Amino acid sequence: MNSEQDITFEISDQGNFVRLQPIELINHDSDLDWDKNWIKTKVILNAGNFTGHYDSEFMTTDFEKFKQELFQLYNNLKGTAHFKDLEGYLNLKVIGDGLGHFEVKIEACDSQGINSSHLIFSLTFDQTLIKDLVHQLQIITSNYPIEGDFKIQNKSLKFAQ
């Protein structure tokens, strides 16, 4: 990839947004599949008068699962797609109403433990944005593929013409 912006996932709504920028694999030279799949990621948020950013750690499987769930929402329009990481840094819950309208409920947490700060807000978008969101996630999962034996594996997803 040519720049950090090429590897970005963003949902936006009238100036408000949540953006994920994967930075690098956190490889602890481990023989364990689990440890080979952590990605240091910058989370950038803008919600009304609140703005901020923080570093987080997500797994390759978090991005792949979310990509596959969003892909399913494109055709079904009703249901949910969920990005929820193990460490509790970010929770994105996309809910479809069956008519092509979607709400994403966002809960961001800047660190683990009792001294963490939380920001909760929501955004809306319509079905036309899903193809772009899946494409953004496809770039991330291509650059940071799942390594090892997991129940979920990388899929290259294509929309019907």
Buried (B, 14 or more C-beta within 10 A) or exposed (E): EEEEEEBBBBBEBEEBBBBBBBEEBBEEEEEEEEBBBBBBBBBBBBBEEEEEBBEBBBBBBBBBBBBBBBBBBBEEBEEBBBBBBEBBBBBBBBBBEEEBEBBBBBBBBBBEEEEEEEBEBBBEBEBEBBEEBBEBBBBBBEBBEBBBEBEEEBEEBEEEE
